[in-house]
Amino acid sequence: MEEDEKQPESRETISIEDLLEPAPEPVALAEAQLRAMLEAIIYVTEEPPTVAQLAGALGEPAARVQAALDELVAEFEKPEHGLAIREVAGGFKMTTKPEHHDAVRAFVKRLNPPLKLSLPALETLAVVAYKQPVTAPEIMEIRGVQGAGVLKTLLERKLIAEAGRKNVIGKPILYKTTKEFLLQFGLKDLTELPTLKEFEEIRRLAFTDSESAAAPEASSEAAVPES
């Protein structure tokens, strides 16, 4: 009697991947944890981080980060906080609340001499901010005096920058405000520029040094600006 032929047993194909444990699903941060991380990042960064940068760093959807930022902004608006989180220059920055400026200013002035802008520098900066892009001759026409030295000061402090040349005879240099200008004045963008009345208040409260800053800048205003 012939032996029955043995049929080969079927085997399932097993890949290396089947032997490995599946990668864990990314765990979403808890709401409170996300807000705490955002607060910490905004606190330590010099340049205001954008929503996209924050989302990328934390591995969270931009929409969720934006929602958490909105909650954080609302939380810091409460009167028990001396700081506020504001949207500045396309990102988010911690700033002192306006109602505490006098106290902060008085304290800081006791520590180190603050960065000062003279009256001519503030006036020139205002002209550039409201009329930009604007040339040196146009600034001179508005202010009534020449101010090459003042423009040089504002350029050195990175509050203004060159913005090409105007297509007229002589092709004078055009000037515009910078991101540093937005940061220094706590503005989200140029649409938040203060009114002229508010600017007068800023000028009144600004740190000025009439003896050391205004004198050299005023004397340099006689020079004709480079074009």
Phi, psi and omega in degrees: 000127183287139178288140177296135177292132179279128178278134178297137179289139179283141179239140176278138178282126181244125180267167177300322182300328181292335182277342181272149177288140179297144179296136181293146177292140178302132182271124180290140178292145174294153184304313182296321179294320179297315179297321180296319179294318179298317179300316181295317181295314180298325182294319188270343184276139178280314177273131181301117180288144179274168177300318181298318179295317179295317180297317179296319182292325184262354180067034181242152177299144182301323181296321180290321178296317179298318179296319179294322177296319178300318178294321180294317178300315180296320179298317182285349176285345181296146187297341181284353178259132176274346179254159174230153173252119184236153174277117185227127175052040176086355179229197182238138186219145174274131179225159174284148179286145183306324183292348179252004184300318182298317180294316180295316181299316180297321180291313183296321181296337178279344183267297184223151174299126182286162175295126187248145170237131179284169178300314177301322180293317179296319180296316180295318179298322178296318179298314180298317183298317185273337186248359187301149351287142187221149181265165177299316177299324178292322176297317180298320181295321181288316184278336180087359177221157176279152186209052179298321181295322179293316178300319179299318179298314181293325177293317181297326180272005175061027176274335174228165179212161176289144183229044180089199180231147180281138184277066175225177180302130181090342180043064180293154180290138175265146179237147178219164175281166186243177174297325178298325176299314178299318181296314183295326182260003176065040182255140175292314177199185185291343178291344180266011178305138179293158174291168180300324179295318178294324178297322177300323178292319177300316181297322181293322184270347186296153175286113179240153179229085188295335184276316186263331185260314185293320184298307180295323181290320180296321181291331181280351182291346179287341181288147179275126183294147177291142178238000000 
